[in-house]
Amino acid sequence: MFMMPEIAHMVVAALLIIIPIGIIFKRAGFSPAWAALVFVPGFGVLLVFIFLAFSDWPNQINDEENLQ
């Protein structure tokens, strides 16, 4: 009748996914809220990897500035 155990398992699983990805986004210089892309049905994790791979990271050190 009550679905509390199932809901609790879903919440724990969601937190185990979203917290590490949020930390990755934060260290890359993005808002951790971008980690919510994981929950896009079907290809959410792929969206996260594409976003991180092809965007310029705000906290990335520019090599051209270091050479001068």
N, C-alpha and C positions, 0 to 999 in steps of 0.2 A: 504494500500500500504506500508506504513512504519510500521515497527515493533518496534519502539523505546519504546513505553509504555510497551510492553510485555518483551522486553529485560531488561528494567530498573527494572521491578518487579522481574525478575529472578536474577539480580545482587544483589538487596537488600535482597532477600531471601537467596541467597548464603552467603552473608556477615553475616546475622543474624545467620547462622548455623556455619560457619567456625571460626568466631572470638571467641565465647565462648569456642569452643573445642580447639582452638589454645592456649587460656589462660590456660586451664586445662593441656595441654601438657607442657607448659612452667613452670607451678608451680610444675609439677611432675619431671622436670629436663630434659625433652626431647625437641627436636627442634619443634617449632610450625608448621613447614612444614608437620609434620605427620598428621595434621588435614585434609589434602587433601584426606586422605583415606575415608572420609565421602562421597566423590563423586564417589566412585566405585559403579557402578550400582548393585542394588539388595541387597547387604549385606554390604555396606560400614560402616554403624554405628555399626554393629556387629563386624566388623574388628577392629574398634577403641576400643570398649569395651574389646575385647579379648586381644588386644595389651597392654592396660593399666592393665588388670587384671593379666596377666601371665608373664609380664616382670619385671625385677628388676629395680626399680626406682633409677636413679642416685643420687637424693637428699634425699633418704630414710636413716634414722639414723639406724645404725646397733645396735641391742640390745646387742649383745655380747661385743661390744666395750664399751658400757655404763656400763656394769656390773663390769668391771675390774677397 
